[in-house]
């Protein structure tokens, strides 16, 4: 079976942390995660 995903269904967030707990203090990373979450919700809404 062929596996394909539509381009508008692929979501990417980037960022890094050096140790546990760093991510929550990395504002750009937190904002990327929020953006990713919003994109995923919109995608799910479109699919229903």
C-alpha positions in Angstrom: 0.0 0.0 0.0 1.1 3.5 -0.8 1.5 5.9 2.1 1.0 9.6 1.3 0.2 12.7 3.3 -1.1 15.9 1.9 1.3 18.8 2.2 -1.2 20.8 4.3 -1.3 17.9 6.8 2.4 17.9 7.7 3.3 20.0 10.7 6.8 20.9 12.0 8.0 22.7 15.1 11.7 23.3 15.8 13.7 24.2 18.8 15.9 22.6 21.4 16.7 22.5 25.1 20.0 21.6 26.8 18.4 20.0 29.9 15.0 19.1 31.3 12.9 22.1 32.0 14.7 24.4 29.5 11.9 24.1 26.9 9.3 25.8 29.1 11.6 28.8 29.5 12.4 29.0 25.8 9.7 31.5 24.6 10.3 31.0 20.9 10.0 27.2 21.3 6.8 27.5 23.4 5.3 29.8 20.7 6.3 27.2 18.0 4.5 24.5 20.0 1.4 26.6 20.4 1.4 27.4 16.7 1.8 23.6 15.9 -1.1 22.9 18.2 -3.4 25.4 16.5 -2.4 24.0 13.1 -3.3 20.5 14.2 -6.6 21.6 15.6 -7.5 23.4 12.4 -6.5 20.3 10.4 -8.7 18.1 12.5 -11.7 20.5 12.2 -11.3 20.4 8.4 -11.3 16.6 8.4 -14.6 16.2 10.3 
